[in-house]
Amino acid sequence: MRSLDIIQPCYNPPLGWDKNTVYYFAELCKLLPGVPIQLIIVNDGSIKPINPEAIELIRSAIPNFTFLSYEPNQGKGYALRHGVAAASSDFQIFTDIDFPYQMRHIQEMYQRLEQGADVVAGCRDEEYYSHLSWKRWITSKMSQMLNGILLRLPNPDTQSGLKGFNAKGRAIFLRTTINRFLCDAEFLVLSSRSKNVRLEYLPLKLREEVSFSSMSLKIIVQEFGNLLRICLKN
């Protein structure tokens, strides 16, 4: 069995996130029996202080646990690179702090990597979009349209937040430069343009109880600028 790192960026996590982390990590261990799994959580300069008791709760339940923290907030892409740089397992899979997708998808992603994929990217089904506010729905659909036109990706869904890779994919991920959300898109562009890289897509379904936060206009404008940066560089 090849070892696995689960990497999660964290910014102002919701109440009860520590207990949820312990619960879903235990579910993952059941799905991947015998696989050595390390959990790496990166606190991306949270404004609300993270309770040390929450970290101790996770550490007591998950011995192979690493908590990284820095200030000020830098963005999801920066946090993921920080976590990936600290990773040491054969494979890395990153996901959001609330484990938003059905846990079997992490198992499937690990299996794809074991079978020879270098990079596995989750892509969301149409049911996912029925859970979004109309503003977020429009933003997601516009993003996919621009990804298809400007980035020429095999699959325009870049922002699922669940991706996995081996050592070859890890090296590509560490070459990314976008600090915010579109780090995912930059990673997939680099992977799709790299020679001898096996890139696969994995359909995803949400867990039923997942809720979504809103996205500010400032972030949307900022990410459009990052999309142009990716286009110009690639």
N, C-alpha and C positions, 0 to 999 in steps of 0.2 A: 504493500500500500504506500502510495506517495503522500507526503505530508502536505498540509494545506494551511494557509493563512486566510482568515476572514478579516477584512479591513473595513472599518466604519468611520467616516467623518462625523463629527458631532459638534453641533452649535446650538446652545440653549436647549438642551434636550427636555422633552415634556416630563411631567410628573409621572413617576412609576417606570421610567425608562430602564432603570437598573434591574428591576424584577423581570420586566419583559425580556431584557437581554439574556438573563440567566435561563428563562423558560425556553426561548427560541433556540439558544445555543444547545440546550439539552436535547431539543427535538432534532437538531441537525446531527448531533452525535449518534442518535438512534438510527438516522438515515444512512450514516457513514460509519458503521461499526468497525473499529480497528484502525481507522484513519487518524493519525496524529494531527490535531487541529489546534492552531494558535489563534486567539482573538486579539486583534490590535485595534484599539479605539483611539482616535486622534481628536482631541479637544481643540477646535479651531477658534481659539480666542473668544469663548463664550462670554457674553456680557453678564449673564446671571452666573454667580459662582457655582461650580459643581460640588455638591456635598461630598466630602471625603468618605462619608459612610456608604454612599452609593458605590464608590470605587472599591471599598473594602468588601461590600456584599458580593460584587462580581468576582473579585479576586479569591474570595473564600470558596466560591462555587466553581470557578474556572481557574485552576492552577496555572495553566499555560496562557496567561493574560498579560498584555502589555498596554499601559496607558501612557499616551504621549500628549503633551500640552504645551502651548505657547501663546503669546500675546504679541500684537493685537490680531483680530480676525483677518485672515488672508483670503479665504474662499475655499470652496470644495476641492477644486483642482489642486491647489497648494497642499491642502490637508491630505489628500490621497497620495500625492507624491511623497509627502513626509512619512506616511505609513508604509508605502511600498518600499521606500528606501530602507526602512527598518526591518522589512520582512526577510525571512530566512528559509521558508519552506519551498518545496518543489513547485507548488502552485499557489497563486494568489487569486482570491475572489473578493471584490468589494461590493458593498450594498449599503443602503441607508440605515440609519440608527434604529429605525422601527421595524426592520425586516418586512418591508411592505408586500413582498410577493410570497406565494405559497412556498413553503420550505423545500418541497421536492425539487424545485427549480435549481437550488444550489447543489443538490445531489446530482441532478442531470448535468449541470455545468461541469462539475468535477469529473463525471464519467466521460464527458466529451473530451476533456483535457487528457485524461488517461488514455483515450483512444487515439490521440495524436493531434488534436486541434491545438494551435498555438494561442489563439485568442477566441473566446466565446462571448458574444454580446447578446444580452437579453433584448427582445423586442416585444412591445405590448400589443395585446389583441384589442379589437374594437370595443369590447366590454369595458376596458379600462377607461375609455373616454366618456362613458356614460356617468362616471363618478365625478367628473370635473365640473367646476363652475364654467359658465359660458365664456368668461374672459380667459380662463386657463385653457379651455378647449380650443379657442381661436388661436391662442399663442402656440399651442402644441402643433396644430395643423399647419399653421404658417411656417413654423420651424421645419417641419418635415418637407414641405414644399420647397423651401429654400435649400435644404440639405440635398434634395434630389437634383435641383437645377444647378446650384453653385458648387457643391462638393462632389457630386457624381458618385455617391455611395451606392453599393449594392442594395442596401436597405436604409431608407431615410430616417428611421427611428433611432436616434443616437442617445436619447436622454432617459433611458429606462432606469439608470442608476445601478444596474446589476451586470457586472462584467468579470470575466476570469481570464487568466493567462498563465503560461509557463514561463521559463526563463527568457525565451526569445521575446515573448510578449511583454514581459516585465521591462526588458531593456528598451523596448519601444515606448512604453508608458513613461519611463523616466526621462524621455526626450521631449515630452510635452512641455508647453510653456504657459498655457492659459491657466490662470489661477481660479477662475470661477466655474460656473456650471458647464460651459462648453468645452472643458477639458475632455469630456467624453467624446465629443464630436472630433476634436483634434486627434485623439488617440485612434479612433476608427479610421480617420483619413490616413494617418501614418501607417496603420496596419494594412489597409487595403492597397496602399502604394508600395509596400515593402515586398521585395522578392522572396519567394519561398516561405511565405507566411500563410498558414492555413487559418483563415478567418471563418467562423461559423456563427449562425444566428439561432437563438433559442426562444421560442414563443413563451410568453409569460402570462400568468394570471394573478391578480391581486388577491390578498387575503380579504375576507369579507369585511372586517372591522376597520380597515384602513381609512383614514381621513386625510385631506390635503390642506396645506396652508396656501394662502394667496401669494401671488408674485407681484411685486411692485413694478410700476412703470419704469422706474429708475433702473432696476435689474434687467428688464426687457431691453431697454435701449443700450445698456452696457453690453449685454450678450450679443446684440446685433453687431456692435463694433468688434467683438471678438470673432464673430462669424466672418466678417470681412478680413480680419487678420489671418484667419486660417486659409481663406481663399487666396490671398496674396502670397502666402508662404508656400502653398501647395498647388 
